[in-house]
Amino acid sequence: MRREGFDVGEYVDLMALLLDLQLRDESRDGVVANFERISAIANIVNSFPLPEDIEVAPVFEP
């Protein structure tokens, strides 16, 4: 599920401002590209259907 109107570049700029992070211009494009990749992966994970009756495991054991 992709969010309509979500601007990754604007998100990076706002988060840098919020975190008081001095993001250099030459680094910004790489950061935006990585967040676009993260967003694509998150969309795959979030689109996976889960049954309504699923319960959270109290302890994770790999």
C-alpha positions, 0 to 999 in steps of 0.5 A: 500500500503506497501512500499517495502524495508522500514525498520522500525528499520532503520527509528527509528534509523535515526529519533532518530539521526535526533532528537538528541534523546538518545534512549536506547537499551532496549526501541528501540524494543518497539519503532520499534514495535509501529512504525510497528503497526502505519505503518500497520494502515496507510496502511489501511487508505492510501489504502481506495479509494477516488473519484477524485472529492472529495473536502476538507471540509473548516470546520470540524464539528463532 
